[in-house]
Amino acid sequence: MNLETLLFQLHQHRESISENLDESLCKELVSHIKAVIRSGNLSNEFSFFCGKHLSQFVNAEKYFPGDKLSESDVETYANEIIEAVEQPDSEESHEDKDQ
């Protein structure tokens, strides 16, 4: 499954996914997305979109029952994805950033 399909399915099924979402699934999802982003197979624009989209999903507290993940866990997962997007291995992205 490619990243675009994964994100689309997350968005379409976020309510039902959250009922079964546990810490191990979150970790697996985050590591998969970070690996794809860092592989360099995505454009910077699409990588940034992926990170922002997933972080919005992860940060939506209402999708995460309190007994499954703590707020700090959710924030950590979102931040990991944003860091992977904002700090790509290539130097090219630095030219486009606001100074």
C-alpha positions in Angstrom: 0.0 0.0 0.0 1.4 3.4 -0.9 1.4 6.3 1.4 -1.3 8.3 -0.5 -3.7 5.3 -0.3 -2.9 4.8 3.4 -3.6 8.5 4.2 -6.8 8.4 2.2 -8.0 5.3 4.1 -7.1 6.9 7.4 -9.2 9.9 6.6 -12.1 7.9 5.2 -12.3 5.5 8.1 -10.8 7.5 11.0 -13.8 7.0 13.4 -13.8 3.2 13.0 -10.0 3.0 13.0 -9.7 4.9 16.2 -11.8 2.3 18.0 -9.2 -0.3 17.3 -6.1 2.0 17.4 -3.6 1.1 20.0 -0.1 2.1 20.8 1.6 -0.7 18.7 -0.5 0.2 15.7 0.4 3.9 16.0 4.1 3.1 16.3 4.0 0.8 13.2 2.1 3.4 11.2 4.5 6.2 12.2 7.6 4.2 11.5 6.2 3.2 8.1 5.4 6.7 7.1 8.7 8.1 8.4 10.5 5.4 6.3 8.7 6.3 3.1 9.3 10.0 3.7 13.0 9.5 4.4 13.4 7.2 1.4 13.4 10.3 -0.8 10.8 8.7 -3.1 8.3 11.5 -2.5 8.6 15.1 -3.5 9.1 17.6 -0.7 5.7 19.0 -1.3 4.0 15.7 -1.0 6.1 14.7 2.0 5.1 17.9 3.8 1.4 17.2 2.9 1.6 13.7 4.3 3.2 14.8 7.5 0.7 17.6 8.1 -2.3 15.4 7.1 -1.3 12.6 9.5 -0.4 14.9 12.3 -3.9 16.5 12.1 -5.4 13.0 12.3 -3.1 11.9 15.1 -3.7 15.2 17.0 -7.5 14.9 16.9 -8.1 13.9 20.5 -11.7 12.9 19.9 -10.5 10.0 17.7 -8.4 8.6 20.5 -10.2 7.1 23.5 -8.4 8.2 26.7 -7.7 4.6 27.8 -5.8 3.8 24.6 -3.2 6.6 24.2 -2.2 9.5 26.4 -2.2 13.0 25.0 1.6 13.1 25.3 2.0 9.8 23.3 -0.2 11.2 20.5 1.8 14.5 20.5 5.0 12.5 20.3 3.9 10.5 17.3 2.7 13.6 15.5 6.0 15.4 16.2 8.1 12.5 14.9 6.3 12.7 11.6 6.6 16.5 11.3 10.4 16.2 12.1 10.8 13.6 9.4 9.2 16.0 6.9 10.9 19.2 8.1 14.4 17.5 8.3 14.8 15.5 5.1 18.1 14.0 4.2 18.6 16.2 1.2 19.8 19.8 1.5 17.5 21.1 -1.3 14.5 21.8 1.0 16.5 24.5 2.9 16.5 26.8 -0.1 12.7 27.1 -0.1 12.2 27.9 3.6 11.4 31.3 4.8 14.3 33.1 6.3 
